[in-house]
Every structure is written in C-alpha cells, then in structure tokens.
Amino acid sequence: MDSTPETLFNLVKIYSPSGREAAAVNYLVSRMQALHFTRAFIDEAGNAVGVMGDGPRQIVLMGHIDTVPGEIPVRISPPSTGKGPGGRALFGRGSVDAKGALGAFVDAVAGCGAEPGWQIVVIAAVGEEADSPGARHVASLYHAEFAIIGEPSHWERVTLGYKGSAWALVTVRRSLSHTAGQAESACEAAIRAWEVIRAKANATNLDREKIFDRLQLSLRGMESDGDGFEEWASLRVGARLPLDLPPERWYELVSGDPLLATIPGLSIQPVGFPIPAYQAEKNNPLVRAFLAGIRAAGGTPGFLHKTGTADLNIVAPVWGCPALAYGPGDSSLDHTPDEHLSLDDYQRSVETLEFVLKRLCQEIIPARGDRSFT
C-alpha cells in the first residue's frame, strides 16, 4: 500500500475502551458522512450507524467500536519479528480487535456505493467487550437478509462458529469458626465446589476431541470476607459452551450435582447475559460470495471456528439469515500489548468485502415468497 487508510488510522487513534466509546462513535459518524453514506447517525444505544442506499432489502455489517483497556501508542512500522507478513503494520489498541474489521466495512461500503433495491447498513456497536448492549439493541431493529460481523479472521478466512458463554458466582456462607478448630472454612468450601464443577466439565468432555466441541471452564475471580460472626467466599466462574450445551442446561447440570449439595451454605447464582453457541451454515450465497471474493483478491479461502463468543451469537439467531464473521488481523494478537494489523491485509479485506457486497446486491435474486425487508 502506498498510503495509510484514513478511516482505520483515525479510528485506532481514538482510545475507546468499553464505556468510553463516544469520541470514536462521533468520529465514525462524521467519517461516514464525509464518505457520502445516505445517512449516518448515533442510535439510542450509542452505536454509530451508517446506511448506504434506500432499498427495501438489507445487508448489515456490524463491528464493535469498543476495545479492552490498555492504551498502546499508535504507530506505523514493520510487524514484530515472527508475526505476520512483511510490509507495514498499524500498531494500536483495537487495530485487530476489532477496528480493523470496522474500518474495512466503512471503506468497502463507500467503495461499493449505493446499489438499487438495497440498504447496506454499517453498525459500530458499543460494549462488545462487556455485555454487548449495542448488539442487543439493534437485534430487534434490523431485519438483515445477510449479516457480516466484524472480527479478526485473517483476511483469507471466514468464521462460521463461536462458542457460547455463561457466568456464575459460586458463594459459600457460614458461621465463623476459630482457625485452630477443624471446621472447614468458607474459602476451603468454595475451592471444594470449584473442584466439583471442574470434574463435571471433565466428565462432559469425555470423547470430545475438538476444542470447539468441549466445555471450557475458567476461574476469573476470588473474594472472601467476614464480619466477625459470618464468613463468606465467592468465586467467579466462566464457561465456554459447545453447541449441544445451552446456558440453561449448563446451569442445571451444575446446580443439580449431588456433590455440591453436600456443601452447606453454597449458592450458585447466574450473572450477566448467558449466550448460546452459534454455528453458521456453510453452503449459502453469503459464504459462496466470500470464497469467490477472497480468491479474486489473490487469497486461498478457509474456514474458522472460534472458542470465544461474539456479537454474531446475539444477532444471527434473531435475524435468521445467512451470517458469518470476517475481518483482517491475527486474532492471537487480540488484547495483547503487541496488537497490530498488516496494512496489506487490511487492503485485501476491503477488496474482498467490495466484491462480496456487489455480488450479493447484483446477483442475489429473492425466491418467490421470500420476505421483504424494510
């Protein structure tokens, strides 16, 4: 590339951890206005939204504009040794996760322009790294015929599946006892509960070889305290869920374990927003358009399934349309102090997206009886 992509560079320059996205949102709305989107505005959830065209059928491209905390000085330089291809790279928080995809969406839609009969909607969602309030807001507002969610997949690959997630607070409360006594403390009991829950996960994973099919647990927080009469200990437990284990079923398995029933004062409380796993269809016009677009840009396409969770899990089941995740960047750099994006890969992803949008808008004809989108 001979120049730095303006949309991407300016977006990454604006530090926007979850809850502090307003400046980045304002910039992106003004940028889409400058690129002659039909409309660009901030919605009630604080998302930046740009619409190209005014037809009755919708394609939605949604990325997230928030990042994890940890500001990284923004600079352009060669990639770090051993990471990524040659050429220039943009370093900065969010360059990979996921402003690279979001910038590519905006630039590709601007390059594609308005297509007769279609609205192409770009949504920069807030709070994806938290509880996804931006995605939850738009899920009921749009009726996409095709949905592309912005997440790093390397520009040559598309992501078809994400695991689900569920969180719980495991708490033990009991009367305080003297440390010289033999009674089990609340902290000891909480650890015993964790061991039981982990054993349950290990049993669930028997004969499951693929990581995408396995239940993955993580212990993400520990607290304990007392008031002189009662003591308590609490663990924050996260679960990454496979397709055949929805959140409600996981909570039932844990709460119904007979070994946990032997721990006095134990409670298990679901927290946050549980999200089921999602698996996209592989043989549909959207996937075929991406395979052709990647090849046209000089790449060899491939498929990914990820062990994390994304806004794809939230909107795709509601919209009920062909959906996938796509974006430039090496996801192993997500959330790291070395986060950076190859500018060559960014340009190839823009070219791929332009190809996909034109293919969908110009060649996809609805079958008789298909729904109309407004």
C-alpha positions as CSV (number, residue, x, y, z in Angstrom):
1,M,0.0,0.0,0.0
2,D,1.2,3.5,-0.8
3,S,-0.8,5.3,1.8
4,T,-2.3,4.7,5.2
5,P,-6.1,4.0,5.3
6,E,-7.6,7.2,6.8
7,T,-10.6,5.5,8.3
8,L,-8.6,2.9,10.1
9,F,-5.8,5.1,11.3
10,N,-8.1,7.8,12.8
11,L,-10.3,5.2,14.4
12,V,-7.5,3.4,16.1
13,K,-6.0,6.8,17.3
14,I,-9.1,7.3,19.4
15,Y,-8.8,5.2,22.5
16,S,-12.2,3.7,23.2
17,P,-12.4,1.0,25.9
18,S,-15.9,-0.2,26.8
19,G,-18.0,2.6,28.3
20,R,-15.8,5.3,26.7
21,E,-16.7,5.0,23.1
22,A,-18.3,8.4,22.5
23,A,-15.4,10.1,20.8
24,A,-14.8,7.2,18.4
25,V,-18.5,7.0,17.6
26,N,-18.6,10.7,16.8
27,Y,-15.6,10.4,14.5
28,L,-17.0,7.4,12.6
29,V,-20.4,9.1,12.1
30,S,-18.6,12.2,10.6
31,R,-16.4,9.9,8.5
32,M,-19.3,8.1,7.0
33,Q,-21.0,11.4,6.3
34,A,-17.8,12.6,4.5
35,L,-17.8,9.3,2.5
36,H,-21.3,10.1,1.2
37,F,-23.3,7.5,3.1
38,T,-27.0,8.1,2.6
39,R,-27.5,8.5,6.3
40,A,-25.2,8.4,9.3
41,F,-26.3,8.8,12.9
42,I,-25.9,7.7,16.5
43,D,-28.7,5.4,17.7
44,E,-30.3,5.2,21.2
45,A,-27.7,2.7,22.4
46,G,-24.8,4.9,21.4
47,N,-23.9,2.9,18.3
48,A,-22.6,4.6,15.2
49,V,-24.8,3.7,12.2
50,G,-24.3,4.4,8.5
51,V,-26.7,3.5,5.8
52,M,-25.8,3.4,2.1
53,G,-28.8,3.2,-0.2
54,D,-32.6,3.2,0.4
55,G,-33.9,-0.1,-1.0
56,P,-36.2,-2.5,0.8
57,R,-33.6,-5.2,1.3
58,Q,-30.9,-5.1,3.9
59,I,-27.3,-6.2,4.3
60,V,-25.9,-5.5,7.8
61,L,-22.2,-5.2,8.5
62,M,-21.7,-4.9,12.3
63,G,-18.4,-4.5,14.1
64,H,-17.6,-3.3,17.6
65,I,-16.0,0.1,18.3
66,D,-15.0,-0.6,21.9
67,T,-11.8,-2.2,23.0
68,V,-10.3,-3.8,26.1
69,P,-8.4,-1.5,28.4
70,G,-4.7,-0.8,27.9
71,E,-3.7,2.1,25.6
72,I,-1.0,1.3,23.0
73,P,0.9,4.1,21.3
74,V,-0.3,4.3,17.7
75,R,2.4,4.0,15.1
76,I,3.1,2.5,11.7
77,S,6.1,0.3,11.3
78,P,7.1,-3.2,10.1
79,P,5.4,-6.1,12.0
80,S,7.2,-7.5,15.0
81,T,9.7,-10.3,14.3
82,G,7.9,-13.6,13.6
83,K,4.4,-12.0,13.5
84,G,2.5,-11.6,10.2
85,P,3.7,-10.9,6.7
86,G,6.2,-8.3,5.6
87,G,5.2,-4.7,4.8
88,R,3.8,-2.0,7.1
89,A,1.6,-2.6,10.1
90,L,-0.6,-0.3,12.3
91,F,0.1,-0.7,16.0
92,G,-2.6,0.4,18.5
93,R,-5.3,-0.9,20.8
94,G,-8.2,-2.2,18.7
95,S,-6.2,-2.4,15.4
96,V,-7.0,-6.1,15.3
97,D,-9.9,-6.4,17.8
98,A,-11.9,-5.1,16.0
99,K,-11.4,-1.7,14.5
100,G,-9.6,-3.3,11.5
101,A,-12.8,-5.0,10.5
102,L,-15.0,-2.0,11.3
103,G,-12.8,0.3,9.2
104,A,-12.8,-2.2,6.3
105,F,-16.6,-2.3,6.5
106,V,-16.8,1.5,6.2
107,D,-14.3,1.8,3.4
108,A,-15.8,-1.2,1.4
109,V,-19.3,0.2,1.6
110,A,-18.1,3.6,0.5
111,G,-16.2,2.0,-2.4
112,C,-19.3,-0.1,-3.4
113,G,-21.7,2.8,-3.2
114,A,-25.5,2.6,-3.3
115,E,-27.0,-0.5,-5.0
116,P,-30.5,-0.4,-6.4
117,G,-33.0,-2.1,-4.2
118,W,-30.7,-2.4,-1.2
119,Q,-29.7,-0.8,2.1
120,I,-26.2,-1.6,3.2
121,V,-26.0,-0.8,6.9
122,V,-22.8,-0.4,8.9
123,I,-23.2,-0.6,12.7
124,A,-20.3,0.2,15.0
125,A,-21.6,-1.4,18.2
126,V,-20.7,-0.4,21.7
127,G,-19.8,-2.6,24.6
128,E,-19.0,-5.9,22.9
129,E,-16.1,-6.4,25.3
130,A,-18.6,-6.0,28.1
131,D,-22.3,-7.2,27.9
132,S,-22.9,-6.2,24.3
133,P,-25.6,-3.5,24.8
134,G,-25.1,-2.2,21.3
135,A,-25.8,-5.6,19.6
136,R,-28.7,-6.3,21.9
137,H,-30.3,-3.0,20.9
138,V,-30.0,-3.5,17.2
139,A,-31.1,-7.2,17.2
140,S,-34.8,-6.2,17.2
141,L,-34.4,-3.1,14.9
142,Y,-33.0,-4.6,11.8
143,H,-34.1,-7.5,9.5
144,A,-31.0,-8.4,7.6
145,E,-31.0,-10.6,4.6
146,F,-27.3,-11.1,5.1
147,A,-25.2,-10.3,8.1
148,I,-21.4,-9.9,8.4
149,I,-19.9,-9.4,11.8
150,G,-16.5,-7.8,12.2
151,E,-14.0,-9.9,14.0
152,P,-10.4,-10.8,13.0
153,S,-10.1,-14.0,11.0
154,H,-7.1,-13.2,8.8
155,W,-8.3,-11.7,5.5
156,E,-8.4,-15.1,3.8
157,R,-10.7,-16.8,6.2
158,V,-14.3,-16.6,7.4
159,T,-15.5,-17.6,10.8
160,L,-18.6,-19.8,10.9
161,G,-18.9,-20.6,14.6
162,Y,-18.4,-19.3,18.1
163,K,-18.9,-21.0,21.4
164,G,-21.4,-19.8,23.9
165,S,-20.7,-18.4,27.3
166,A,-22.2,-18.4,30.8
167,W,-21.0,-16.9,34.1
168,A,-21.8,-17.7,37.7
169,L,-21.0,-16.6,41.2
170,V,-20.3,-19.6,43.4
171,T,-20.6,-18.4,47.0
172,V,-20.3,-20.1,50.4
173,R,-21.5,-18.5,53.6
174,R,-21.2,-20.0,57.1
175,S,-20.7,-19.1,60.7
176,L,-17.2,-18.1,61.6
177,S,-15.1,-20.7,63.4
178,H,-11.8,-20.5,65.2
179,T,-8.7,-21.1,63.0
180,A,-7.5,-23.6,65.5
181,G,-10.6,-25.7,65.0
182,Q,-11.2,-28.5,62.5
183,A,-14.2,-26.9,60.8
184,E,-14.0,-26.3,57.0
185,S,-13.7,-22.6,56.2
186,A,-15.8,-20.8,53.6
187,C,-12.7,-20.4,51.4
188,E,-11.9,-24.1,51.6
189,A,-15.5,-25.0,50.8
190,A,-15.5,-22.6,47.8
191,I,-12.4,-24.3,46.5
192,R,-14.0,-27.7,47.0
193,A,-17.0,-26.5,45.0
194,W,-14.7,-25.4,42.2
195,E,-13.1,-28.9,42.1
196,V,-16.6,-30.5,41.8
197,I,-17.6,-28.1,39.0
198,R,-14.3,-28.8,37.2
199,A,-14.8,-32.5,37.5
200,K,-18.3,-32.1,36.0
201,A,-16.7,-30.3,33.0
202,N,-14.1,-33.0,32.6
203,A,-16.8,-35.7,32.5
204,T,-18.7,-33.7,29.9
205,N,-15.7,-33.5,27.7
206,L,-15.0,-37.3,27.6
207,D,-14.8,-38.4,23.9
208,R,-14.8,-34.8,22.7
209,E,-11.6,-34.3,20.7
210,K,-12.3,-31.0,19.0
211,I,-11.8,-27.9,21.2
212,F,-14.9,-26.3,19.6
213,D,-17.0,-29.2,21.0
214,R,-15.6,-29.1,24.5
215,L,-16.8,-27.3,27.6
216,Q,-14.1,-24.9,28.8
217,L,-14.1,-23.5,32.4
218,S,-12.1,-20.6,33.8
219,L,-11.8,-19.2,37.3
220,R,-11.8,-15.4,36.9
221,G,-12.2,-14.0,40.3
222,M,-12.0,-14.8,44.1
223,E,-13.1,-12.8,47.1
224,S,-13.6,-13.5,50.7
225,D,-14.5,-11.6,53.9
226,G,-16.3,-11.8,57.2
227,D,-18.0,-9.6,59.8
228,G,-16.8,-11.4,63.0
229,F,-19.9,-13.7,63.0
230,E,-20.2,-14.9,59.5
231,E,-17.6,-15.5,56.8
232,W,-18.1,-15.9,53.1
233,A,-16.1,-16.8,49.9
234,S,-17.1,-16.2,46.3
235,L,-15.7,-17.4,43.0
236,R,-16.5,-16.0,39.6
237,V,-16.6,-18.9,37.2
238,G,-16.8,-18.6,33.4
239,A,-17.9,-21.4,31.0
240,R,-17.3,-21.5,27.2
241,L,-20.2,-23.7,25.9
242,P,-20.4,-26.0,22.9
243,L,-23.3,-26.2,20.5
244,D,-25.1,-29.0,22.4
245,L,-24.9,-27.3,25.8
246,P,-27.0,-24.2,26.0
247,P,-26.5,-22.0,29.1
248,E,-29.7,-23.1,30.9
249,R,-28.7,-26.7,30.6
250,W,-25.2,-26.0,32.0
251,Y,-26.7,-24.2,35.0
252,E,-29.0,-27.2,35.6
253,L,-26.1,-29.6,35.4
254,V,-24.1,-27.6,38.0
255,S,-26.9,-26.8,40.4
256,G,-28.1,-30.3,40.4
257,D,-24.8,-32.0,41.2
258,P,-25.3,-34.2,44.3
259,L,-21.7,-33.5,45.5
260,L,-22.4,-29.8,45.6
261,A,-25.5,-30.4,47.7
262,T,-23.1,-31.7,50.4
263,I,-21.5,-28.2,50.9
264,P,-23.5,-26.3,53.5
265,G,-24.2,-22.6,52.7
266,L,-23.4,-23.0,49.0
267,S,-25.2,-20.9,46.4
268,I,-24.7,-20.7,42.6
269,Q,-26.0,-17.5,41.0
270,P,-26.0,-16.9,37.2
271,V,-24.7,-13.5,36.4
272,G,-24.5,-11.4,33.2
273,F,-26.1,-12.4,29.9
274,P,-25.7,-16.1,29.0
275,I,-25.2,-16.7,25.3
276,P,-25.7,-19.9,23.4
277,A,-23.1,-21.1,20.9
278,Y,-23.7,-20.4,17.2
279,Q,-22.9,-22.3,14.1
280,A,-23.4,-20.7,10.6
281,E,-24.5,-22.6,7.5
282,K,-21.6,-23.3,5.1
283,N,-23.5,-23.6,1.8
284,N,-25.3,-20.3,1.2
285,P,-24.9,-17.3,-1.1
286,L,-23.0,-15.3,1.5
287,V,-20.3,-17.9,2.1
288,R,-20.0,-18.5,-1.7
289,A,-19.6,-14.8,-2.3
290,F,-16.8,-14.6,0.3
291,L,-15.0,-17.6,-1.2
292,A,-15.1,-16.0,-4.6
293,G,-14.1,-12.6,-3.2
294,I,-11.1,-13.9,-1.4
295,R,-9.9,-15.8,-4.5
296,A,-10.4,-12.6,-6.6
297,A,-8.2,-10.7,-4.2
298,G,-5.4,-13.3,-4.5
299,G,-6.1,-15.4,-1.5
300,T,-6.8,-19.1,-0.6
301,P,-10.1,-19.1,1.4
302,G,-10.6,-21.2,4.6
303,F,-13.0,-21.6,7.5
304,L,-12.6,-21.0,11.2
305,H,-14.5,-21.9,14.4
306,K,-13.5,-19.9,17.5
307,T,-13.6,-20.7,21.1
308,G,-14.7,-17.2,22.1
309,T,-18.1,-15.5,21.9
310,A,-19.0,-12.6,19.6
311,D,-21.9,-10.4,18.7
312,L,-22.6,-12.9,15.9
313,N,-24.1,-15.2,18.7
314,I,-26.6,-12.5,19.6
315,V,-27.9,-11.1,16.3
316,A,-27.7,-14.1,13.9
317,P,-30.3,-16.2,15.7
318,V,-32.7,-13.3,15.8
319,W,-32.3,-12.3,12.2
320,G,-32.4,-15.9,10.9
321,C,-30.3,-15.0,7.8
322,P,-27.0,-16.2,6.4
323,A,-24.4,-14.8,8.7
324,L,-20.7,-15.1,9.4
325,A,-17.8,-13.2,10.9
326,Y,-15.0,-11.7,8.9
327,G,-12.2,-9.2,9.3
328,P,-8.4,-8.7,8.8
329,G,-6.0,-9.4,11.6
330,D,-4.3,-12.2,13.6
331,S,-6.7,-13.0,16.5
332,S,-3.7,-14.3,18.5
333,L,-2.8,-10.5,18.9
334,D,-6.2,-9.7,20.5
335,H,-5.9,-7.9,23.8
336,T,-2.1,-8.1,23.8
337,P,0.4,-5.2,24.2
338,D,1.8,-6.0,20.7
339,E,-1.6,-5.6,18.9
340,H,-1.0,-4.6,15.3
341,L,-2.6,-5.1,11.8
342,S,-0.9,-5.6,8.5
343,L,-2.0,-2.7,6.2
344,D,-1.6,-5.0,3.2
345,D,-4.1,-7.4,4.7
346,Y,-6.4,-4.6,5.5
347,Q,-6.5,-3.5,1.9
348,R,-7.1,-7.1,0.7
349,S,-10.0,-7.4,3.1
350,V,-11.6,-4.1,1.8
351,E,-11.3,-5.5,-1.8
352,T,-12.9,-8.8,-0.7
353,L,-15.8,-7.0,1.0
354,E,-16.4,-4.8,-2.0
355,F,-16.6,-7.9,-4.2
356,V,-18.9,-9.6,-1.7
357,L,-21.3,-6.7,-1.5
358,K,-21.5,-6.2,-5.3
359,R,-22.0,-10.0,-5.8
360,L,-24.8,-10.1,-3.2
361,C,-26.6,-6.9,-4.4
362,Q,-26.3,-7.6,-8.1
363,E,-26.7,-11.4,-8.4
364,I,-28.8,-12.5,-5.5
365,I,-32.5,-12.6,-6.5
366,P,-35.1,-13.5,-3.9
367,A,-37.0,-16.6,-4.5
368,R,-40.8,-16.5,-4.8
369,G,-42.3,-16.0,-1.3
370,D,-39.2,-14.6,0.3
371,R,-39.8,-11.9,2.9
372,S,-39.3,-8.2,2.2
373,F,-37.2,-6.1,4.4
374,T,-37.9,-2.5,5.4
